[in-house]
Amino acid sequence: MGRLVCQTLFIDLDDTIWDFRANSMSSLRQVYGEFSLDRVFPRYEQFQSLYMEANHALWEEYHHNRVTKDFLIVERFARPLRQAGSALSNDMDFIMSLNRRYLDVLACQKRLVPGAVDLLDYLTGKGYPLYILSNGFAEVQSRKLHSSGIDRYFKRLILSDEIGITKPDRRLFDYALQVVGADAADTLIVGDNYDADILGAMHAGWRAIYFNRDRLPVTGEQPDYEVSELAQLKSIL
């Protein structure tokens, strides 16, 4: 296959260019200490494992509007506490304080996915108008871009929070096109979530490149391209 031609390029943020996994780990370790969570989870690794399991499952539900944002931010901390048998799982003030501090710490993290800056420099040099399309929360996404020094690359950050509809719902993709004044046929997204980013975009008439960092098997519809490293995009775009 040859190079992809597009007029407008959207990029997902978390775990596509901003290293959510690594930054979340650092943030979780910090709040584990600050909130003395060793009284509930003797080992940090236990807390991390239970949180990551809960958070992943809840985000999958959130993508499909099966749970609300408010439920997600409470339950992802309440569930590990409940599994550990702690009464703190019912302490809403504690959980909300924990969540606020976690998001504050997270928003200040700077680690990017390997190759992100090089790719953004390349795409900017090629003249692509770059936009972010994310299901992440409004209160932290713009801060992530600023903290990691990549906000200057993007013309606009478009979030599901703006209209209360998440990827893969076609209405968010249609909204994004309306905001930037682009046509679906000339628009491409790069994203790491096959369901939310890739299927969502394809069903909205966009082109899609799947950043499959973990080399997961693709058993459904095939994206236009699939890469496992960001550097590979330079031979496609």
Protein Blocks (a to p, Z undefined) as FASTA:
>chain_A
ZZdddfbdcddfehplmcfklmmmmmmmmmmmmnopmlmmmbfklmmmmmmmmmmmmmmm
mmnopacfklmmmmmmmmmmmmnopaklmmmklmmmmmmmmmmmmmmpcbdcehklmmmm
mmmmnopacddddfbdfklmmmmmmmnopmmmpgbdcdfklnopacfbfklmmmmmmmno
pafklpccddfbfklmmmmmmmnopacddddfkopacfbdcdfbdcfbfklmmmmZZ
